[in-house]
Amino acid sequence: KGNIGVTMKKQLEEKMLYDIMELVRIPSVYSEGSFPGAPFGRAVAQCLEKTLEIGKKLGFQVKNYDGYVGEMDMGHGPVIVGILGHCDVVPAGEGWDSDPFAPKIINGRIYGRGSSDDKGPLVACMYAVKKLNDEGKIPKDVTIRVIVGTNEEEDWNDIPYYIERAKNLPCKSIVPDAEFPLIYCEKGLYDIDIIYNHPVTSNKSDISLDEFEGGSARNAVAAKARAVLEVNEKENIEAIVNEIKRISRKLTYDCLVDICDSKISVTVFGKNAHAMNPDKGVNAGVQLISILDKLAEKGKCVSHRRFTKEFCRLIGDDYKGEKCGISCSDGESGCLTMSIGTYSMGNDGSIRMKASIRYPSSFDFEKIRTAVYRALNTEVFTVEEVSHMKPVYFKEDDDFIQMLMDVYREVTGDKDTKPLAIGGATYARAIPNAVGFGPVFPYEAELAHEPNEFASIDSLIKAQQIYYRTLERICKSVSSEEGDAKNVCQ
């Protein structure tokens, strides 16, 4: 019997890993253009359908909310316990050692975009629920519901659509899209676009900026940026190329300079990172703008000199907002951060930069907004507000927080690691009584949005065990079948 049990457990784990890799193979990156049943692009819709297909095979009752959200229920009770995850991913970006959408298992790790954020943890939770159901541990008056979002990495237009249409929402939920032991505090998230839209008379410049682009997503540090320069006096091209190379070497940039069709192409390579941790990345767009500004300081008339000068003065490589006077911090969630994820130039010479600001949980948003507009809405730049998400904060002695911490400690034996405050935005903001809970362990690096993203197989299996015990505990706490159950779902 022991050998049979081990074999069945191994087979179940292999099926779980297979399903994770099936989802990772789908490049579920947001794309422009809405289609019936595919509001965020066909690949995202395909991934949602595949997730629901896997859920159906595991025994879930599934429902597709028009391509916005998938719902998977196990159990038939009126009291709902929730799991909130997402199947969309950020663009692959630069720097991968292998195809990000052709998952590989190397040294006990699944490599691929979405393996840890958030397809791997999502599937691990689905298998934890299946185990509870197989063992008859879901009370008759409880339903465990897996809610699968599709727009988490962009504008969060998925969950509001679902909330408006769902008959009932979970009374308590976990969000397997964060870190262990758990997230009790999430910074406020304020997304803005910063636009330079002043007319440029390129024929009066020695060097005209013809093209400028960089980055792949608002919520990731730009790992690559490129500019194309036109030199009015062609005989000076070689000299300008040499000057750019000299500047880039002096400032330790990873920079590639080429002459293409009598124009100069300048490509800068930085380091990708999540926008919540801009200090862990190197912003290629910031570097490239600095190169152009230094070039202008050498006496060259550059068409976008006003842009580069003001950018370096107000923003530059300062990710804390100190240069423009919006910096702040608190003891719970740390300092404000600002990261520019993408840069794009219009045909009229305007430049749009998509920025993500993460501000401390104790600060009033209106004061943050006022400071941002005062600092960045200037004669040179215009600020456009895109979205705002309020901070999330639980007291560390909250009963739900203590329950989750107890399970984490029981499974891992880790009695020392404390609950965390982060700058990231999880679906814990989407509905009441939701907590970011794993899958990244304290001894692991956070690789979401970075190249060579992977999920450790051992960690996924351990996370599944934690989710299994946690959901079992939550079900008991909310079920009226349990003698000591509290009425926590009002």
C-alpha positions as CSV (number, residue, x, y, z in Angstrom):
1,K,0.0,0.0,0.0
2,G,2.8,2.3,0.8
3,N,4.4,1.8,-2.6
4,I,1.1,2.4,-4.3
5,G,0.6,5.6,-2.4
6,V,4.0,6.9,-3.3
7,T,3.4,6.0,-7.0
8,M,0.0,7.8,-7.1
9,K,1.5,10.8,-5.4
10,K,4.3,10.9,-8.0
11,Q,1.9,10.5,-10.9
12,L,-0.2,13.4,-9.5
13,E,2.8,15.6,-9.2
14,E,3.9,14.8,-12.8
15,K,0.4,15.6,-14.1
16,M,0.5,18.9,-12.2
17,L,3.9,19.8,-13.8
18,Y,2.6,18.8,-17.2
19,D,-0.4,21.1,-16.9
20,I,1.8,24.0,-15.8
21,M,4.0,23.6,-18.8
22,E,0.9,23.4,-21.1
23,L,-0.1,26.8,-19.9
24,V,3.4,28.3,-20.1
25,R,3.5,27.3,-23.8
26,I,0.7,29.7,-24.5
27,P,2.2,33.3,-24.9
28,S,-0.7,34.9,-23.0
29,V,0.5,38.5,-23.4
30,Y,-2.0,41.3,-23.7
31,S,-2.6,42.5,-27.2
32,E,-4.5,45.4,-28.6
33,G,-7.9,44.7,-30.2
34,S,-10.9,43.2,-28.6
35,F,-12.7,40.1,-30.1
36,P,-15.8,38.4,-28.9
37,G,-14.7,36.2,-26.0
38,A,-11.2,37.6,-26.2
39,P,-11.1,41.1,-24.8
40,F,-7.4,41.1,-24.1
41,G,-6.2,39.2,-27.2
42,R,-6.6,35.7,-28.7
43,A,-3.6,34.2,-26.8
44,V,-4.9,35.3,-23.4
45,A,-8.3,33.9,-24.3
46,Q,-6.7,30.6,-25.4
47,C,-4.8,30.3,-22.1
48,L,-8.0,30.9,-20.1
49,E,-9.8,28.2,-22.1
50,K,-6.9,25.8,-21.5
51,T,-7.0,26.6,-17.8
52,L,-10.7,25.9,-17.6
53,E,-10.1,22.7,-19.6
54,I,-7.6,21.5,-17.0
55,G,-10.0,22.5,-14.2
56,K,-12.8,20.5,-15.7
57,K,-10.6,17.4,-15.9
58,L,-9.8,17.8,-12.2
59,G,-13.5,17.9,-11.4
60,F,-14.2,21.6,-11.2
61,Q,-17.5,23.1,-12.4
62,V,-16.2,25.8,-14.8
63,K,-17.6,29.0,-16.2
64,N,-16.1,31.5,-18.6
65,Y,-17.2,35.1,-18.1
66,D,-16.8,36.2,-21.8
67,G,-13.0,35.9,-21.8
68,Y,-12.6,38.3,-18.9
69,V,-12.4,35.8,-16.0
70,G,-12.7,32.0,-15.5
71,E,-14.5,30.6,-12.5
72,M,-13.9,27.1,-11.2
73,D,-15.9,25.7,-8.3
74,M,-15.4,22.6,-6.2
75,G,-18.2,21.9,-3.8
76,H,-21.8,23.0,-3.7
77,G,-22.2,25.1,-0.5
78,P,-23.3,28.8,-0.2
79,V,-20.2,29.8,1.7
80,I,-17.4,30.5,-0.8
81,V,-13.7,30.3,-0.1
82,G,-11.7,32.0,-2.8
83,I,-8.4,31.5,-4.7
84,L,-7.5,34.4,-7.0
85,G,-4.8,33.9,-9.7
86,H,-4.2,35.0,-13.3
87,C,-3.2,33.4,-16.5
88,D,-1.9,36.4,-18.4
89,V,1.8,37.3,-18.4
90,V,4.1,40.2,-19.1
91,P,6.0,40.2,-22.4
92,A,9.1,38.0,-22.5
93,G,11.5,40.9,-22.8
94,E,15.3,40.6,-23.4
95,G,18.0,38.4,-21.9
96,W,16.5,34.8,-22.1
97,D,18.8,31.8,-22.5
98,S,16.0,29.8,-24.0
99,D,12.6,30.3,-25.6
100,P,10.4,31.8,-22.8
101,F,7.3,30.0,-24.3
102,A,8.9,26.6,-24.8
103,P,9.2,25.5,-21.1
104,K,12.0,23.3,-20.1
105,I,12.8,21.4,-16.9
106,I,16.5,22.0,-16.0
107,N,18.0,21.0,-12.6
108,G,14.6,20.7,-11.0
109,R,13.2,24.0,-12.3
110,I,10.6,24.8,-14.9
111,Y,11.9,27.7,-17.0
112,G,9.4,29.8,-18.9
113,R,7.4,33.0,-18.7
114,G,4.6,32.6,-16.3
115,S,6.1,29.5,-14.5
116,S,6.1,31.4,-11.2
117,D,3.9,34.4,-12.1
118,D,1.3,33.0,-12.0
119,K,0.6,29.8,-13.9
120,G,2.6,27.5,-11.7
121,P,1.1,28.6,-8.4
122,L,-2.4,28.7,-9.9
123,V,-2.2,25.1,-11.0
124,A,-0.7,24.1,-7.7
125,C,-3.7,25.5,-6.0
126,M,-6.1,23.7,-8.3
127,Y,-4.4,20.4,-7.4
128,A,-4.6,21.2,-3.7
129,V,-8.4,21.7,-4.1
130,K,-8.7,18.4,-6.0
131,K,-6.9,16.6,-3.2
132,L,-9.3,18.1,-0.6
133,N,-12.3,17.1,-2.7
134,D,-10.9,13.6,-3.3
135,E,-10.5,13.2,0.5
136,G,-14.0,14.5,1.3
137,K,-12.6,17.5,3.2
138,I,-14.8,20.2,1.7
139,P,-17.7,20.7,4.0
140,K,-21.2,20.5,2.4
141,D,-22.0,24.1,3.0
142,V,-18.7,25.4,1.4
143,T,-17.6,25.9,-2.1
144,I,-13.9,26.5,-3.0
145,R,-13.8,28.8,-6.0
146,V,-10.7,29.4,-8.2
147,I,-11.0,32.8,-9.9
148,V,-8.8,33.1,-13.0
149,G,-8.0,36.7,-14.1
150,T,-6.8,37.6,-17.6
151,N,-5.7,41.3,-17.3
152,E,-3.7,41.4,-14.1
153,E,-0.5,42.4,-15.8
154,E,-2.1,45.4,-17.5
155,D,-5.1,47.5,-16.5
156,W,-7.2,45.1,-14.2
157,N,-10.3,45.4,-16.4
158,D,-11.0,41.7,-15.8
159,I,-12.0,41.5,-12.1
160,P,-14.4,44.5,-12.0
161,Y,-16.2,42.8,-15.0
162,Y,-16.5,39.6,-13.0
163,I,-17.6,41.3,-9.7
164,E,-20.5,43.0,-11.6
165,R,-21.8,39.6,-12.8
166,A,-20.9,37.1,-10.2
167,K,-23.9,36.2,-7.9
168,N,-21.7,35.7,-4.8
169,L,-18.1,36.5,-3.9
170,P,-15.7,34.7,-1.6
171,C,-15.8,35.6,2.1
172,K,-12.1,34.8,2.5
173,S,-9.5,34.3,-0.2
174,I,-5.8,33.6,-0.8
175,V,-3.9,35.1,-3.7
176,P,-1.0,32.8,-4.8
177,D,0.8,35.6,-6.6
178,A,3.2,37.0,-4.0
179,E,5.6,35.7,-1.3
180,F,5.6,33.5,1.8
181,P,4.9,33.7,4.6
182,L,2.3,36.2,3.5
183,I,1.7,39.8,2.4
184,Y,0.0,41.9,5.0
185,C,0.6,45.2,3.3
186,E,0.8,46.4,-0.3
187,K,1.7,49.9,-1.3
188,G,-0.6,52.1,-3.2
189,L,-0.2,51.9,-6.9
190,Y,-0.5,55.0,-9.1
191,D,0.1,54.6,-12.9
192,I,0.7,57.7,-15.0
193,D,1.9,58.7,-18.4
194,I,4.4,61.4,-18.7
195,I,4.3,63.1,-22.1
196,Y,6.8,65.4,-23.9
197,N,4.8,67.0,-26.7
198,H,6.6,70.2,-27.7
199,P,7.2,70.8,-31.4
200,V,10.7,70.1,-32.6
201,T,12.3,71.9,-35.6
202,S,14.8,69.3,-36.6
203,N,16.2,71.3,-39.5
204,K,17.9,73.6,-37.0
205,S,19.6,70.8,-35.2
206,D,23.0,69.2,-35.8
207,I,21.4,65.9,-34.8
208,S,17.7,65.0,-35.1
209,L,16.0,62.3,-33.0
210,D,14.0,60.3,-35.6
211,E,13.0,57.3,-33.5
212,F,13.0,56.5,-29.8
213,E,11.5,53.5,-28.1
214,G,12.2,51.3,-25.1
215,G,10.8,48.8,-22.7
216,S,8.0,46.2,-23.0
217,A,5.5,46.8,-20.1
218,R,4.6,49.5,-17.6
219,N,5.2,47.3,-14.7
220,A,8.7,46.1,-15.7
221,V,12.0,48.1,-15.8
222,A,12.9,48.7,-19.4
223,A,15.7,46.3,-20.3
224,K,16.3,47.7,-23.8
225,A,16.0,51.1,-25.5
226,R,16.8,52.3,-29.0
227,A,17.2,55.6,-30.7
228,V,17.8,56.5,-34.4
229,L,19.6,59.8,-35.0
230,E,19.9,61.7,-38.3
231,V,23.0,63.8,-38.7
232,N,22.5,66.9,-40.9
233,E,26.2,67.1,-41.9
234,K,26.9,63.5,-43.1
235,E,30.7,64.0,-42.9
236,N,30.4,64.2,-39.1
237,I,28.7,60.8,-38.7
238,E,31.9,58.9,-37.8
239,A,32.9,61.6,-35.3
240,I,29.5,61.5,-33.6
241,V,29.5,57.7,-33.5
242,N,32.9,57.8,-31.7
243,E,31.7,60.4,-29.3
244,I,28.6,58.3,-28.4
245,K,30.8,55.3,-27.9
246,R,33.2,57.3,-25.7
247,I,30.3,58.6,-23.6
248,S,28.7,55.1,-23.2
249,R,32.0,53.6,-22.1
250,K,32.6,56.3,-19.5
251,L,29.2,55.8,-18.0
252,T,29.5,52.0,-18.1
253,Y,26.5,51.5,-20.4
254,D,26.1,48.3,-22.4
255,C,25.6,50.1,-25.7
256,L,25.6,49.1,-29.4
257,V,26.2,51.9,-32.0
258,D,25.8,51.4,-35.7
259,I,25.5,53.4,-38.9
260,C,22.3,52.4,-40.8
261,D,21.3,54.1,-44.1
262,S,23.3,57.3,-43.2
263,K,21.7,57.4,-39.8
264,I,23.0,56.4,-36.4
265,S,21.3,53.6,-34.4
266,V,22.0,53.6,-30.7
267,T,20.8,50.6,-28.7
268,V,21.2,50.4,-24.9
269,F,20.8,47.2,-22.9
270,G,19.8,47.3,-19.3
271,K,18.5,44.8,-16.8
272,N,14.9,43.7,-16.4
273,A,13.1,43.8,-13.0
274,H,9.7,44.2,-11.6
275,A,8.5,47.8,-11.3
276,M,8.0,47.3,-7.6
277,N,11.8,46.7,-7.2
278,P,13.3,49.2,-9.7
279,D,16.6,49.1,-7.7
280,K,17.1,45.5,-8.9
281,G,17.1,46.5,-12.6
282,V,18.9,48.9,-14.9
283,N,16.6,51.1,-16.9
284,A,17.9,51.2,-20.5
285,G,15.7,54.1,-21.4
286,V,17.1,56.3,-18.6
287,Q,20.6,55.4,-19.8
288,L,19.9,56.2,-23.4
289,I,18.4,59.6,-22.6
290,S,21.4,60.3,-20.5
291,I,23.7,59.5,-23.4
292,L,21.8,61.9,-25.7
293,D,21.9,64.6,-23.0
294,K,25.7,64.2,-22.6
295,L,26.0,64.4,-26.3
296,A,24.2,67.8,-26.3
297,E,26.5,69.0,-23.5
298,K,29.4,68.5,-25.8
299,G,28.2,71.3,-28.0
300,K,26.0,69.3,-30.4
301,C,22.6,70.7,-31.1
302,V,20.2,67.8,-30.5
303,S,16.5,68.2,-31.5
304,H,15.2,67.0,-28.2
305,R,17.6,68.8,-26.0
306,R,14.8,70.3,-23.9
307,F,13.4,66.8,-23.3
308,T,16.7,65.2,-22.3
309,K,17.7,68.0,-20.0
310,E,14.4,68.2,-18.1
311,F,14.2,64.4,-17.9
312,C,17.7,64.1,-16.3
313,R,16.9,67.0,-14.0
314,L,13.5,65.7,-12.7
315,I,13.8,61.9,-13.1
316,G,17.0,60.4,-14.4
317,D,18.2,57.3,-12.5
318,D,16.4,58.4,-9.3
319,Y,13.8,55.7,-8.6
320,K,12.7,57.2,-5.3
321,G,11.4,60.5,-6.7
322,E,13.9,62.6,-4.7
323,K,14.9,64.8,-7.7
324,C,11.3,65.9,-8.4
325,G,10.4,66.1,-4.7
326,I,7.8,63.3,-4.3
327,S,9.9,61.0,-2.1
328,C,8.3,59.7,1.1
329,S,8.4,56.6,3.2
330,D,6.9,54.9,6.3
331,G,8.0,52.1,8.6
332,E,5.5,49.6,7.3
333,S,6.0,49.6,3.6
334,G,9.2,51.6,3.0
335,C,9.9,54.3,0.4
336,L,8.0,55.5,-2.6
337,T,9.3,54.1,-5.9
338,M,8.8,55.3,-9.5
339,S,9.7,53.2,-12.5
340,I,9.3,54.0,-16.2
341,G,8.5,50.9,-18.1
342,T,8.0,52.0,-21.7
343,Y,9.1,54.9,-24.0
344,S,7.5,55.6,-27.4
345,M,7.9,58.4,-29.9
346,G,5.1,59.7,-32.1
347,N,5.4,61.0,-35.6
348,D,5.2,64.5,-34.4
349,G,8.3,64.1,-32.2
350,S,6.3,63.7,-28.9
351,I,7.5,61.1,-26.4
352,R,5.2,59.2,-24.1
353,M,6.6,57.4,-21.0
354,K,4.5,54.9,-19.1
355,A,5.4,55.1,-15.4
356,S,4.4,53.2,-12.3
357,I,4.5,54.8,-8.9
358,R,4.3,52.7,-5.7
359,Y,3.6,54.8,-2.6
360,P,3.7,53.9,1.1
361,S,0.5,52.5,2.6
362,S,0.1,55.1,5.3
363,F,0.1,58.1,2.9
364,D,-3.0,59.8,1.6
365,F,-3.4,59.4,-2.1
366,E,-4.6,62.9,-2.7
367,K,-1.4,64.3,-1.3
368,I,0.6,61.9,-3.5
369,R,-1.4,62.9,-6.6
370,T,-0.9,66.6,-5.8
371,A,2.8,66.2,-5.3
372,V,3.2,64.3,-8.6
373,Y,1.3,66.9,-10.6
374,R,3.2,69.7,-9.0
375,A,6.5,68.1,-9.8
376,L,6.0,66.6,-13.2
377,N,3.2,68.5,-14.9
378,T,5.5,71.3,-16.0
379,E,6.2,73.5,-19.0
380,V,8.0,70.6,-20.6
381,F,6.0,67.6,-19.5
382,T,2.3,66.7,-19.2
383,V,1.0,64.2,-16.8
384,E,-2.0,61.9,-17.7
385,E,-3.5,59.8,-14.9
386,V,-4.1,56.2,-15.9
387,S,-5.2,54.3,-12.8
388,H,-4.9,54.1,-9.1
389,M,-5.2,51.2,-6.6
390,K,-5.5,51.9,-2.9
391,P,-3.0,50.2,-0.5
392,V,-3.9,47.0,1.2
393,Y,-3.2,46.7,5.0
394,F,-4.0,44.0,7.6
395,K,-3.0,44.1,11.2
396,E,-0.5,41.4,11.9
397,D,-2.7,40.1,14.8
398,D,-5.7,39.7,12.5
399,D,-7.3,36.3,12.9
400,F,-7.0,35.4,9.2
401,I,-3.4,36.5,9.1
402,Q,-2.6,34.4,12.2
403,M,-4.3,31.4,10.6
404,L,-2.3,31.6,7.4
405,M,0.9,32.2,9.4
406,D,0.2,29.1,11.6
407,V,-0.2,26.8,8.6
408,Y,3.0,28.2,6.9
409,R,5.0,27.6,10.1
410,E,3.6,24.1,10.5
411,V,4.5,23.0,7.0
412,T,7.9,24.7,6.7
413,G,9.1,24.8,10.3
414,D,10.1,28.4,9.7
415,K,9.3,30.3,12.9
416,D,11.4,33.3,12.2
417,T,10.3,34.9,8.9
418,K,7.8,37.8,9.5
419,P,4.8,38.8,7.3
420,L,5.9,41.1,4.4
421,A,5.0,44.5,3.0
422,I,5.6,44.9,-0.8
423,G,5.3,47.4,-3.6
424,G,3.6,44.9,-5.9
425,A,-0.1,44.8,-6.7
426,T,-1.9,41.5,-6.3
427,Y,-5.5,40.6,-6.6
428,A,-5.7,41.0,-2.8
429,R,-6.8,44.5,-3.7
430,A,-9.7,43.2,-5.8
431,I,-12.1,41.9,-3.1
432,P,-12.3,42.1,0.7
433,N,-10.5,39.7,3.0
434,A,-8.0,38.5,0.4
435,V,-4.3,38.0,1.3
436,G,-1.2,37.5,-0.9
437,F,0.1,34.1,0.1
438,G,3.1,32.6,-1.7
439,P,4.4,31.0,-3.8
440,V,8.0,32.5,-3.4
441,F,9.7,31.3,-0.3
442,P,12.0,33.5,1.8
443,Y,15.1,31.8,0.5
444,E,14.2,32.3,-3.1
445,A,14.7,35.2,-5.5
446,E,11.7,37.0,-6.9
447,L,11.9,36.4,-10.7
448,A,8.6,37.7,-11.8
449,H,8.9,39.9,-15.0
450,E,12.6,39.0,-15.3
451,P,14.4,37.0,-18.0
452,N,14.9,33.2,-17.3
453,E,11.9,33.2,-15.0
454,F,11.6,29.7,-13.4
455,A,9.7,27.9,-10.7
456,S,11.4,25.3,-8.5
457,I,9.6,22.0,-8.7
458,D,10.3,21.2,-5.0
459,S,8.9,24.7,-4.1
460,L,5.8,24.2,-6.1
461,I,5.1,20.9,-4.4
462,K,5.8,22.4,-1.0
463,A,3.5,25.3,-1.9
464,Q,0.8,22.9,-2.9
465,Q,1.0,21.3,0.6
466,I,0.7,24.7,2.2
467,Y,-2.3,25.6,0.1
468,Y,-3.9,22.2,0.8
469,R,-3.7,22.6,4.6
470,T,-4.6,26.3,4.4
471,L,-7.8,25.7,2.4
472,E,-8.7,22.9,4.8
473,R,-8.3,25.2,7.7
474,I,-10.3,28.0,6.1
475,C,-13.1,25.7,5.2
476,K,-13.4,24.5,8.8
477,S,-13.4,28.1,10.1
478,V,-16.2,29.3,7.8
479,S,-18.4,26.1,7.8
480,S,-21.5,26.0,10.1
481,E,-20.9,22.2,10.3
482,E,-18.0,22.9,12.6
483,G,-19.1,23.5,16.2
484,D,-16.7,26.3,16.8
485,A,-17.1,28.0,13.4
486,K,-17.4,31.8,13.5
487,N,-19.8,33.7,11.3
488,V,-17.0,35.3,9.4
489,C,-18.7,35.7,6.0
490,Q,-21.1,38.5,6.8
